[in-house]
Amino acid sequence: MYDHDPAEVTVLGWEEFVLQLWASIFVGYQSWAGLRTQGRRWSDLIEAGLGCSQEVADGLVKAIVIDGPVRRLDGAVDPMGIVAGMIDVLAAIPAALTSADNIEPGVIAGLLDRHARLLGFITDQVLGDADGGDSQLP
């Protein structure tokens, strides 16, 4: 991880760690954080969220954020637009994983399972749960 010690996941717990990274990425888009900073934040989130290597996380960030359309979120002012774009980043992970040529198919299957957990968790926290619960995040 770039900006965090992997032990932080254990100390804070997976959910809290993911929530803090999500909030950091959101604030970065609102405050014009540089692409490198945002890329590192995304990489840390994906690495912790999927339990993958930094190399895999970096490849996904390059494919989805740096070379992808989400780059247009830099300096965005509409909070809901930022959140929607951030969810789009997470939603694009399966396609990027399945098209990656340097990841074994057996590894991809496990990452896809963990991706479903991450996306579900973030979606529940951002949009509220299906029972009408309040959103916990930006």
Secondary structure, 3 states (H helix, E strand, C coil): CCCCCCHHHHHHCHHHHHHHHHHHHHHHHHCCCCHHHHHHHHHHHHHHHHCCCHHHHHHHHHHHHHCCHHHHHCCCCCHHHHHHHHHHHHHCHHHHHHHCCCCCHHHHHHHHHHHHHHHHHHHHHHHCCCCCCCCCCC
